[in-house]
Amino acid sequence: MASPEKDGKVWRHRFMVNRKRFSGTFDTKRAALEWETEKRSVLKGGKAQVNKTCAEAFKEYGDKISTKKRGEKWELMRLAKFANSSLGPIKIAEITTAHIVAWRDSRLRDTSNGKPISGSTVNREMKLLSNVFSVARKEWGWLEVSPTKDVSRPKEAKPRTRIPTDQEIEALCLALNWPKDGVPSLTQHRVALAFLFAIETGMRAGEICSLTADSVKGSVAHLAMTKNGHSRDVPLSARALEIWKMVPKGFDLTPPLLDATFRKAKKAACIEGLTFHDSRALAVTRLSKKVDVLTLARIIGHSNLKLLMVYYRESAEDIAAKL
């Protein structure tokens, strides 16, 4: 039996059965050896003989993998839904492509929330499913072939083209009772300022809510943690600095509070089809006229330049006016 090796605070263990390699990391040496014993006991003739269900695989993945990610909450919620779906009771050694196809088609027909599930949402869920079965195959030895391998993905939704107009920005500020006297004394005032700040900087709602008194030095806002797991420095325009001076200790908002207040204001202003995140698209579109594409990518925090096109939404009419 191979010996686990200590690597910092974890134990790494590797072994081979029937020319198939297995590897994993564990908190203790004992856990690593128990894992090897289990794998050897369920492997027979090169085929996995596992009596576990997909629901158990989803829970195992959630406990061991999802809890180490920044997107833990989203993944755990999705994994719980997978476990309660038609996939849950199926023995993982018996799961097939047909089961995944049936689940995919059922999700695309689901209108329980009042409207069909988008292809983009199902694609994200299928990516998580694929990760679960990949880990179950490579690390746990629970199956030999991933059932998601040959399943085609739904078409992605058409890219959004929506950006807030000047009239909508004004209407939203009025619905949020801003400016009343130039002093942001209420939650709705700070939400209005957060929206205006987002338009100037391209920051996400969560990033804006995370800002504190120490986050801004001079004309630069430092984000210690962003969606992609990295820090980012965002240059602030003169208008952004004016807004920050009104809330020098931060906007004192949580993402749920910001979202709920923004939705309420949007309804009061009779504005449809707009999200707070569309402010990011307006920021990218405006900033693209002032800086080169590499600088813009750095400001927004995209290492993949293609992602900028998701947010660049200048109209054909505006582009034509430049020609």
Legacy VTK file of the C-alpha trace (Angstrom):
# vtk DataFile Version 3.0
C-alpha trace
ASCII
DATASET POLYDATA
POINTS 323 float
0.000 0.000 0.000
1.469 3.376 -1.000
2.383 5.886 1.685
0.772 9.334 1.902
3.157 12.288 1.896
2.888 15.391 4.093
2.651 18.630 2.098
2.281 21.621 4.386
-0.973 21.204 6.287
-2.375 18.410 4.071
-1.499 14.854 3.155
-1.177 13.998 -0.530
-1.786 10.419 -1.571
-1.339 8.662 -4.908
-1.705 5.042 -5.927
-2.500 2.942 -8.994
-4.928 0.070 -9.564
-5.166 -1.760 -12.886
-3.044 0.927 -14.533
-5.427 3.621 -13.364
-4.006 6.403 -11.190
-5.798 7.940 -8.241
-4.750 10.992 -6.245
-6.203 13.200 -3.559
-5.447 15.489 -0.620
-6.576 14.879 2.957
-6.465 16.481 6.374
-4.857 13.439 8.020
-2.727 10.459 7.018
-5.382 8.124 8.354
-8.040 9.665 6.113
-5.752 9.168 3.104
-5.185 5.496 3.889
-8.880 4.886 4.520
-9.625 6.491 1.169
-7.174 4.126 -0.575
-8.688 1.137 1.182
-12.166 2.174 0.076
-11.077 2.705 -3.520
-9.358 -0.680 -3.700
-12.426 -2.385 -2.241
-14.785 -0.936 -4.856
-12.547 -1.539 -7.862
-12.817 -4.922 -9.443
-11.585 -5.919 -12.902
-10.967 -2.248 -13.767
-14.652 -1.367 -13.328
-16.055 0.693 -10.515
-18.445 -1.273 -8.313
-19.867 1.550 -6.211
-23.180 1.332 -4.430
-23.527 5.083 -3.962
-26.195 7.328 -5.470
-25.727 10.565 -7.360
-27.253 12.359 -4.364
-24.390 11.056 -2.243
-21.911 12.246 -4.866
-23.456 15.723 -4.831
-23.174 15.865 -1.039
-19.592 14.570 -1.107
-18.617 17.210 -3.667
-20.329 19.926 -1.658
-18.572 18.919 1.576
-15.098 18.470 0.082
-14.918 20.798 -2.910
-17.597 23.529 -2.856
-16.832 24.618 0.704
-13.375 25.705 -0.454
-14.701 28.021 -3.169
-15.840 31.648 -3.086
-19.012 30.536 -4.873
-19.811 28.051 -2.107
-23.352 29.287 -1.453
-24.428 29.064 -5.107
-22.885 25.623 -5.587
-24.355 24.127 -2.421
-27.799 25.388 -3.367
-27.506 23.894 -6.871
-26.113 20.605 -5.547
-29.078 20.299 -3.183
-31.431 20.815 -6.139
-29.560 18.173 -8.124
-29.962 15.735 -5.222
-33.736 16.363 -5.132
-34.074 16.017 -8.912
-34.509 12.865 -11.007
-30.730 12.385 -10.878
-30.514 12.020 -7.092
-31.716 8.416 -6.572
-29.744 6.957 -9.510
-26.766 4.764 -8.599
-23.693 6.628 -9.784
-22.295 3.475 -11.415
-25.485 3.301 -13.510
-25.800 6.968 -14.539
-25.832 7.405 -18.332
-25.875 10.150 -20.919
-29.603 9.536 -21.362
-30.241 10.488 -17.729
-28.377 13.778 -18.171
-30.200 14.555 -21.427
-33.580 13.932 -19.753
-32.585 16.198 -16.835
-31.360 18.939 -19.216
-34.577 18.894 -21.255
-36.674 18.942 -18.085
-34.772 22.000 -16.806
-35.307 23.839 -20.085
-39.067 23.209 -19.807
-39.223 24.308 -16.164
-41.477 27.348 -15.683
-42.006 27.023 -11.920
-40.592 30.523 -11.389
-43.013 32.037 -13.868
-40.725 31.951 -16.902
-38.549 29.361 -18.683
-35.038 28.670 -17.393
-32.498 30.268 -19.728
-29.950 28.259 -21.662
-27.212 30.203 -19.883
-28.480 29.069 -16.477
-28.709 25.431 -17.569
-25.188 25.675 -19.009
-23.821 26.855 -15.657
-25.608 23.990 -13.917
-24.296 21.472 -16.450
-20.766 22.736 -15.874
-21.174 22.038 -12.156
-22.601 18.582 -12.902
-19.637 17.883 -15.167
-17.231 18.909 -12.406
-18.929 16.598 -9.906
-18.737 13.571 -12.191
-15.174 14.440 -13.221
-14.011 14.459 -9.587
-16.024 11.293 -8.871
-14.218 9.600 -11.769
-10.679 10.921 -11.329
-10.328 11.191 -7.562
-12.931 8.939 -5.966
-13.060 6.097 -8.489
-16.853 5.996 -8.335
-17.372 5.732 -12.103
-15.300 5.201 -15.222
-16.862 7.588 -17.744
-18.519 10.925 -17.056
-22.166 10.874 -18.240
-21.945 14.553 -19.213
-19.111 14.029 -21.690
-21.207 13.711 -24.860
-24.234 15.806 -23.842
-24.693 18.940 -25.934
-25.199 22.221 -24.130
-28.201 24.552 -24.678
-27.728 27.686 -26.723
-26.653 30.676 -24.706
-29.104 33.544 -24.362
-28.524 36.476 -26.673
-26.131 39.043 -25.195
-27.805 41.876 -23.317
-27.911 45.213 -25.089
-29.570 47.158 -22.281
-27.899 50.171 -20.704
-29.549 52.885 -18.587
-30.395 56.059 -20.451
-29.837 59.532 -19.027
-33.583 59.842 -18.502
-33.727 56.534 -16.608
-30.777 57.499 -14.423
-32.541 60.733 -13.491
-35.845 58.911 -12.877
-34.168 56.342 -10.642
-32.449 59.034 -8.589
-35.763 60.817 -8.134
-37.430 57.534 -7.104
-34.642 57.126 -4.547
-35.316 60.670 -3.326
-31.906 61.920 -4.435
-30.764 64.618 -4.432
-32.937 65.968 -1.646
-30.511 68.223 0.165
-27.156 66.773 -0.897
-26.738 64.795 2.348
-27.144 60.990 2.036
-28.989 60.362 5.298
-31.178 57.450 4.126
-30.542 54.007 2.643
-32.215 55.007 -0.608
-29.859 57.988 -0.908
-26.824 55.727 -0.596
-28.272 53.320 -3.168
-28.651 56.210 -5.614
-25.046 57.227 -4.996
-23.883 53.613 -5.352
-25.610 53.426 -8.742
-23.967 56.663 -9.895
-20.625 55.436 -8.535
-21.009 52.176 -10.467
-21.607 54.098 -13.695
-18.380 56.033 -13.122
-16.185 53.098 -12.094
-17.624 49.921 -13.589
-17.546 48.250 -10.166
-19.913 45.408 -9.348
-22.558 45.869 -6.647
-20.715 43.584 -4.218
-17.463 45.446 -4.785
-19.084 48.785 -4.047
-20.694 47.416 -0.888
-17.303 46.144 0.295
-15.668 49.597 0.231
-14.594 51.050 3.573
-12.921 54.265 4.701
-9.502 52.681 4.068
-10.373 51.471 0.577
-9.759 54.788 -1.194
-6.343 56.407 -1.251
-6.035 59.530 -3.330
-7.819 58.841 -6.609
-7.639 55.038 -6.445
-10.041 52.547 -4.857
-8.478 49.280 -3.737
-10.651 46.160 -3.877
-9.074 43.510 -1.677
-11.202 40.726 -3.140
-13.189 40.600 -6.380
-15.382 38.052 -8.140
-12.424 36.356 -9.818
-10.637 35.946 -6.499
-8.012 38.662 -7.075
-7.522 42.169 -5.761
-7.924 45.154 -8.084
-7.134 48.867 -8.054
-9.733 51.069 -9.715
-8.893 54.647 -10.782
-11.594 57.117 -9.804
-12.846 59.916 -12.023
-13.450 63.395 -10.692
-17.171 62.614 -10.492
-16.501 59.336 -8.643
-14.378 61.221 -6.100
-17.197 63.732 -5.604
-19.566 60.873 -4.815
-17.053 59.235 -2.460
-16.676 62.459 -0.486
-20.380 62.157 0.357
-19.846 58.665 1.811
-16.215 58.748 3.042
-16.690 55.720 5.295
-18.320 53.621 2.608
-21.849 53.178 1.313
-22.955 51.130 4.356
-24.947 48.719 2.182
-25.152 44.969 1.767
-25.727 43.476 -1.707
-29.229 42.164 -0.767
-30.256 45.569 0.659
-28.898 47.388 -2.383
-30.691 45.012 -4.747
-34.044 45.202 -2.943
-33.966 49.000 -2.720
-32.918 49.350 -6.359
-35.722 47.043 -7.526
-38.268 49.014 -5.528
-37.063 52.292 -7.064
-37.095 50.794 -10.544
-40.711 49.751 -10.075
-41.641 53.197 -8.753
-39.977 54.801 -11.787
-41.828 52.409 -14.158
-38.543 51.176 -15.633
-38.491 47.653 -17.057
-35.705 45.328 -18.154
-32.921 47.161 -16.319
-30.611 45.728 -13.667
-28.092 47.375 -11.358
-25.402 45.381 -13.168
-26.254 47.193 -16.421
-24.439 50.166 -14.884
-21.232 48.194 -15.492
-22.036 48.022 -19.206
-22.633 51.776 -19.327
-19.316 52.349 -17.557
-17.447 50.137 -20.036
-19.131 51.836 -22.991
-18.248 55.311 -21.704
-14.705 54.414 -20.627
-13.985 52.841 -24.033
-14.069 56.361 -25.472
-11.393 57.565 -23.049
-8.854 54.734 -22.660
-7.349 51.952 -24.769
-8.676 48.406 -24.540
-5.854 47.081 -22.300
-6.334 49.900 -19.818
-10.082 49.320 -19.894
-9.611 45.606 -19.189
-7.414 46.446 -16.224
-9.960 48.903 -14.806
-12.837 46.457 -15.174
-10.815 43.443 -14.032
-11.003 41.179 -17.091
-8.008 39.109 -18.122
-9.948 37.879 -21.165
-10.479 40.789 -23.556
-13.412 38.987 -25.187
-15.402 39.473 -21.981
-15.298 43.227 -22.532
-17.564 42.729 -25.544
-20.256 41.423 -23.191
-20.374 44.876 -21.593
-19.530 47.127 -24.545
-22.999 48.198 -25.698
-22.597 51.325 -27.765
-25.426 51.557 -30.278
-24.876 51.279 -34.025
-26.264 54.795 -34.360
-23.606 56.225 -32.023
-20.871 54.319 -33.839
-22.162 55.556 -37.192
-21.998 59.129 -35.934
-18.243 58.709 -35.481
-17.689 57.599 -39.074
LINES 1 324
323 0 1 2 3 4 5 6 7 8 9 10 11 12 13 14 15 16 17 18 19 20 21 22 23 24 25 26 27 28 29 30 31 32 33 34 35 36 37 38 39 40 41 42 43 44 45 46 47 48 49 50 51 52 53 54 55 56 57 58 59 60 61 62 63 64 65 66 67 68 69 70 71 72 73 74 75 76 77 78 79 80 81 82 83 84 85 86 87 88 89 90 91 92 93 94 95 96 97 98 99 100 101 102 103 104 105 106 107 108 109 110 111 112 113 114 115 116 117 118 119 120 121 122 123 124 125 126 127 128 129 130 131 132 133 134 135 136 137 138 139 140 141 142 143 144 145 146 147 148 149 150 151 152 153 154 155 156 157 158 159 160 161 162 163 164 165 166 167 168 169 170 171 172 173 174 175 176 177 178 179 180 181 182 183 184 185 186 187 188 189 190 191 192 193 194 195 196 197 198 199 200 201 202 203 204 205 206 207 208 209 210 211 212 213 214 215 216 217 218 219 220 221 222 223 224 225 226 227 228 229 230 231 232 233 234 235 236 237 238 239 240 241 242 243 244 245 246 247 248 249 250 251 252 253 254 255 256 257 258 259 260 261 262 263 264 265 266 267 268 269 270 271 272 273 274 275 276 277 278 279 280 281 282 283 284 285 286 287 288 289 290 291 292 293 294 295 296 297 298 299 300 301 302 303 304 305 306 307 308 309 310 311 312 313 314 315 316 317 318 319 320 321 322
